[in-house]
Amino acid sequence: MAHNIHHNSKTGKDSFFSVKEKAWHGLGQIVQEYPTSEEAMRFAGLDYTVEKRPLFTYDTENHNGDPENELLIPEIEVPNHFATVRTDTDAILGVVGKDYHVVQNSEAFSFFDSIVGGGDGILYETAGALGNGERIFITAKMPDYIRVGNDDVIEKYLFLTTSHDGSGSIMAAFTPIRIVCNNTLNIALKNNSNMVKIRHTLSAGDRLREAHKIMGMVNTLSPMLQDIYNHWATVRITDSQVQQLIRQAMCPNKEVYNMLAHGQFDDTSTAFKNMCNDAFEYAMSSDTQQLITTKGTVFGAFNAVTGYFQNVRNYADDTAKMDNLIFGGTAQRKSQMAFDLCNSFATDGAACLLMN
């Protein structure tokens, strides 16, 4: 599987760090203790700054159609547009407008610290840069957790990504992760979103207020999810019902849904059948599905879908996996569908499923 982790040719290091465990791509620096924000930024190779520089083009007289000619000197400044540039490598990261505010990597870490008041409240677990450094990400573990039954622990993580190329907002997401199988249980609950988007034009004071909003989101969602997951762990579901739930959750469109409603799963595409069968196999055979809170329960059915996208499905690179699991991609949409189906099953039983 490809990766998109930045390799800094000047330092010879990959721009990624992780605490104790190697990432799937096997790159970066592994440290044994949770670092401070300053240390995390240095370990991940994020201790660089970005600045906006003016853009220029050639005038008609000097432009002869030969971009290789070193005698050509740009004469005309492009109005209201700027290049974002890494000051350590002079790599051009993107083109932005005049109102774009560069959020330095150090500001992103400071923002994270402010969410829980800094100190020992937040544990930096991974961080890195993608591409040429135009996109960075930070994963930090909260100090407490969600417990399902007696043995199943779900860690509470905050995930932040920001870009230096003008492609998007700062995004911070609350992401519970079931540690026994590294499942990202990333969902929204009723009217409570699990993600906050912050414009690059906001002031530092505005971003601090957004940090408090994120902490409120975590404090609201955590107890609600703990109650839901513990209830699901007591609701039994048969293997055939798990199979049907997976098919519905994975359903790509109305046409396939209608085929499932008429018992025509075998007539669907090979890609769809393989995806459903792989998720069902994960549900039935994965060692992590044998826990008492998982096997044969609605909670287990939910983990079958999230576990497939986290641990079975292949992605083009780190960016694609991140977008799919965290920020509204296919994996998150299917996991949300699985969550809604499991919630309905736990309330109404098999009435929510297309049983044939």
Protein Blocks (a to p, Z undefined) as FASTA:
>chain_A
ZZfbdcdfknopacdddehiacfkopajddfbdcdfklmmmmnopaccddddddddddfk
lpgoiaklmkbccfbdcehiacdddfklopafbdcdfklccddfklmmmmmmmmnopajl
bccfbdcdehjopaccdddddfbdcdehjllccdddddddddfeopaccddddddddfkl
opacdddehjbcfbdcddfkbcfklmmmmmmmmmmmmmmmmmmmmmmmmmmmmpccdfkl
mmmmmmmmmpmbfklmmmmmnopmmmmcfklmmmmmmmmmmmmmmmklmpfklgopaklm
mmmmmmmmmmmpccfblmlmmmmmmnopaklmmmmmmmmmmmmmmmnommlpccZZ
